[in-house]
Amino acid sequence: MHAPAELHGSFCSVCSKVLRPQPSRQNLQPRLRSHQRRYSTKQQRMAVCPQAVSAPEAPPSKAPPAEVTIRRRAPAGSSTQPCGQFTFKVPQNDGEEPQNKLEEIVWYKAKEIEDMKYIMPTERLAVMMKAAPPPRDFIGALKAKAEATGRPALIAEVKKASPSKGVIQPNFDPAKIAKAYEAGGAACISVLTCARYFQGSFDNLLAIRKAGVNCPLLCKEFVVEAYQLFKARACGADAVLLIAAVLPNKDLQYLMRAARKIKLQILLEVHSIGELERVLQLDLEGTMLGINNRDLQTFEVDLDNSKIILSSPAGQEAQRRGLLFAGESGIFTPEHVTHAQQAGCQAILVGESLVKESDQAAAVRQLLA
Ligand SMILES: O=C(O)c1ccccc1NCC(=O)[C@H](O)[C@H](O)COP(=O)(O)O
């Protein structure tokens, strides 16, 4: 099978976007601005992207709302990267340390994706994707459950370990856990696929889908490239997580379009008002929003985060537009579920409090009581 037309072409090794040959000066501006955001000095930008040498500086945009910036790391190895008609010089940032855990994870992803592509080139993945079972309506399942029960619908997470808690469930059988969640009344299942930081895997996604779990599946990954979307769909995912703190709007827009092409729905995660304001500028078709109560830099959980964000003008605007919200992280009790509901969430995403129990079906029933 051929990848969708838009996905043909070479990826820029610096910003992971598809590069089209000979862009006009006008089309160059958004990409330039994205590089300018990532590399603070002109000197750094020129080292990274030769286009920046010949093109004029982008005009300063309106002051952005305060939000987390995760820097993208250049691939290790050669100082030049061939990329279609272009050759990019990449900074040799050996010895530079990530500023926080999220940045560390995102930097590691570049290397991980390189290895994944070596093991399974995109062409083979495309064949596997074609053979995958048809996608199910993730957002529809949440809406239907919330309407039927009058309570937030549950996305129950298959999560063995996390950077903040270490191993949460040593007795980890992903398909068994997913079946228990379904039996307990979960509307959807989230599957962490990140191996290094969560001891997850894409094989877990595949195993859960093959075990006959009917709930739609979310691939919980730190997506920075379209390759990961193909992998998610090939392994039976119905939706995929995109994190606003990790991706600037240009990258989000591109990945969202790529996801729609392969019929993956999107859970777009924000954790600040600034991020919500920013993502509301995007085309959000086939997308629901998640509000993470966990600060992904400090790991601190504040259940009021959903309320603060949803009661802001941007939160009100999103609700007027009929967008579905999930409250994520730190939900342990039925009172916490009510708290999320009162904040305006029609769904909740819960991992630790359910997965650590030996009877996960009972844990789901108790949480939703
Ligand atoms: O869970 C973490 O420690 C973590 C650290 C860094 C980035 C992401 C992290 N978690 C991903 C999630 O968003 C949670 O797994 C999910 O919201 C469920 O949270 P919880 O119910 O608190 O397990």
The ligand as a Gaussian input file, in Angstrom:
#p B3LYP/6-31G(d) Opt

LIG

0 1
 O        2.782000       9.125000      34.809000
 C        3.869000       9.756000      34.807000
 O        4.671000       9.708000      35.732000
 C        4.266000      10.579000      33.615000
 C        5.486000      11.218000      33.599000
 C        5.893000      11.961000      32.511000
 C        5.072000      12.082000      31.408000
 C        3.838000      11.445000      31.405000
 C        3.435000      10.710000      32.487000
 N        2.228000      10.037000      32.504000
 C        1.366000       9.935000      31.387000
 C       -0.014000      10.204000      31.773000
 O       -0.528000      11.175000      31.317000
 C       -0.691000       9.268000      32.747000
 O       -0.234000       7.987000      32.526000
 C       -2.197000       9.249000      32.657000
 O       -2.739000      10.515000      32.668000
 C       -2.764000       8.455000      33.853000
 O       -2.323000       9.040000      35.048000
 P       -2.504000       8.307000      36.455000
 O       -3.955000       7.963000      36.615000
 O       -2.071000       9.303000      37.483000
 O       -1.654000       7.094000      36.430000

